[in-house]
Each structure stands twice: as structure tokens, then as C-alpha cells.
Amino acid sequence: MRVQVPPRPSHSEPMQRHYIVTKGELNLRVEVETLDNTQAKLDIEVPAEDINEALEEAYKTLRGHVTLPGFRKGRVPLTLLKSRFPEYINNEVVRMVVFPAYEDALYNRQIVPLAQPTFDPPLEKMQVTEDQPLVFTATVSVKPVIELPDYKNIQIDKTPVNVPREDVDAFIAQLQDQSATFDPIQEDRPVNVSDCVRLDYTCILEGSEIESESDQDIDIDLTDERYHPDLINGIIGMHIGETKAIAVNFDEAYHTPELRNKQVIYNVILHAITQKHLPELDDEFAKDLGYETYNQLHGVIWNNMVEDARIQQNQEQKVDILEQLIEMTNITIPDDVVDQYVQNAIENVRKQLKDNNQTPEQAGVDFEVLPTEMRRDVIQQTKQNWIFEEIATYEDIHISDDELENGIRRAADIQGRKPDKLSELLKENNRLEDFRIQLEHEKIYQFLIQEASEKKSLIITG
């Protein structure tokens, strides 16, 4: 299972919430105190007239829903409502006033919160009184002020990409091996370590067949290191027509999660010992692969390998740049921001497992180490986002609508989708802005690669 976690919240946009608000704008008194580089304390006072208006709204709503003996619906006296439902009315007014006041304070002071606020007194202990203002404090984590390092003075490996002919020849040799044919040999003897064989094998784990690890009428070269040594050693010495159960012990690095650190049984039926024949590396070989000549095949493969090497170098350059930027920049991320993301992400993983009817072991998920891994990832990703936001602003690097459209077209082509369908999907999942940021990050990376200088080699003289 490929575990997906929810997208990290943008740290350049305010959190969006929906609450019942009072009519008109609140006439707030707000004082802001910066506790440190990552927290802001807002002392908020909601004036008495706004509290009174909220109380009237709460009484009106309650009166329309409450029925008491001796009174028609909507006719319960105000004094009776106050005496019978004080806790409900108080909580309703707090709900109507506090968050709108908090949001207005953020907006007016241009503060962008990164996580949910902490209120003092807590919401459940706030008390409103008629003709009295409501005073409370909201403490919230905010994006710190970031001082950018000299990001144009980064050194990276800019060695020109070169693919030796030997690497191209080795790749073609793999194609040659994949095109090999196998002919049974007419010898009555046991299988040797250097033989090729044709067989069926069925993988059994705890009494059940693992279809992804089973095959029929397959030709195997026993010198091929892709096959498990336990299986190869078990096949050696078999005779044609023989059936054998071979125990195979997989380690923790095996590619199939459900088989890691497990012992399975391969039921093997040997059909033949075979002779392997490799095709000649000539024009006919190239034509079988869709090319006119062998030279054309060689040239296309060389070009593809050069392009792959350039992509690999570009990726390594980006990793190097990001590591240096993070190392050079002093950034503190509030713990509650990280904790909130990790908690949401883990719940998302649990939901995915449940929806797919999978156990953590089947999906290769270890909930003991997952929080630590996610915490490390979100810290690095958040630092990258903040640093890149600052660089984008300073260098005026942005993604235009045309660039966004072209990016969607390229991504759709890779995914085999129609561009308009991918665009609709991004919008439906509220990921269009995330996609734009992804394109912006790539644009910043290429800018930094261009600005970076060649990494100097360390020369040691004796």
C-alpha cells in the first residue's frame, strides 16, 4: 500500500473557519504582544454593546425553540429564559462572539495563524455578563521572521553529464538477455549451479498462496541474482519431473511487505533443464525492438541515458541546495504546528488502512516509528516552504496562469489524462494551489541552480 498523507497546510494563507457571527463589524479593542519569534498574544476586548446584541440574538433563538408549561411557543418571558437556561445562553453567546472577534483581530492586525489558538480563560470557562465587555486572550503560533542567507553563494556539483559507452553497452546487454530464448536439453542429470531451468513455482505463506510470488512455465537462469539464494539452492540437484517444497526465509528488506521477516514454502515443479541462447546484436535485433538499425538503437539509448543522468544530477543538485539552505537558515517551527499536522496525518493513514481493509503489517506501516518519520518530514517541508516563500517574494518568482496551464498539461501527459480532467480533479480536491506552489518551487530550484557556483574539490597535497 502506498500510504498518502493529507497535504500540509499553506503557511501563507489564513485558516478558513465558519462560525455564526454577529451582524456588522465588531468594535474590538486589540493589543498584540509578540511572545517570541513564533507566538503572538492577542488581548481582545469585545465591547458591552456587542455582548448585549449577542445576548438578544441568543434569547430570540432560544425563545423560538423552547416550550414551557403555561406558555405558548415563542412567548416564554425573558426572565424565565435567563433563570432556566443560563449555561446554554452563556455558551451560545461565547460561540457567537469569541471566534468572530478572534478572526477580526487577526485580520485587522494582519496576523496569519499556523495552528488553533489557545484561549485564556478557556472557552468552557468564559462568562458573559449583560452590559459588560468580554475580555480574553488568544495565544497563537505564527510564522517567524526569516532572515535569508546568501542563497546565491551556494556551491553544487555542476560537472557536465557524461555517459560512457560501456554503460550503454551494458544496458543493451540487459535487453539482449531479456530477449534470450531457452531450449530444453536432452540430458538425464540433476540441475547444476550454472544451469537454466523451466519450472512452475507456487509461494505458500501460512497455508495460503501468494499469487504475486507465484509463476508457471517460467525460464530461470540460476546465475541471476534477482532470485533468492534459498530458492536457487533448493532447485540445484533437482531432476526433470521432480516436485519439491523449498523453504525460503525473507529478510526485513524484501520488497513485498507482508513477506518481510517471514518463511515461505515454494512448491516447485521442474519441467526442463534448458540452454540459453542470446540473439546477435545486429540490425535484426534492433528491428525487433522497433528501430531501423543497431546504430540507431545505440544512439537512442545513449541519448535517453544522458537525459536520465541529467535528471538525476538535477535532483541531486536540488537535494544539495535544500540541505545547504536549511543549514544556513535559522528557523524555529512551533511544536503545536508540527504536532497538529502529525496527528492529522496519522489519523488519515489509519483511515486509509481501514478503507482498504489492510493491517499495518500488510501495508508496511509501523505506527511506532511513523510519528517520528512524519515529524522529521513536516519540519523539513515547512522550512523549505518558508524559505522558498521569502525567496519568491525577494526575487519576484511566481507562476502565471499560463505557466500553471502548461504545468497541468505536462502532468496530464505523464499521467495519461486529459488536461481539463486533471484540472477539474485538482480543483475538486482543493489541490490547485498546492500544484501551483509545486511549480513555483521547481522554478525557484532552477533559479538557484543557475545562480550556484561549481563545488570546489578538496585537493590534499603531501
Secondary structure, DSSP 8 states (H G I E B T S, - for coil): ----------SSS---------SS----EEEEEEEETTEEEEEEEE-HHHHHHHHHHHHHHHHTT---TTS-TT---HHHHHHH-HHHHHHHHHHHHHHHHHHHHHHHTT--BSS--EEES-GGG----TTS-EEEEEEEEB--------GGG-EE--------HHHHHHHHHHHHHHT-EEEE--------TT-EEEEEEEEEETTEE-GGG-EEEEEEETT-TTS-HHHHHHHTT--TT-EEEEEEE--TT-SSGGGTT-EEEEEEEEEEEEEEE---SSHHHHHHTT-S-HHHHHHHHHHHHHHHHHHHHHHHHHHHHHHHHHHHS-----HHHHHHHHHHHHHHHHHHHHHTT--HHHHT--TTTHHHHHHHHHHHHHHHHHHHHHHHHHHT----HHHHHHHHHHHHHHHT--HHHHHHHHHHTT-HHHHHHHHHHHHHHHHHHHH-EE--------
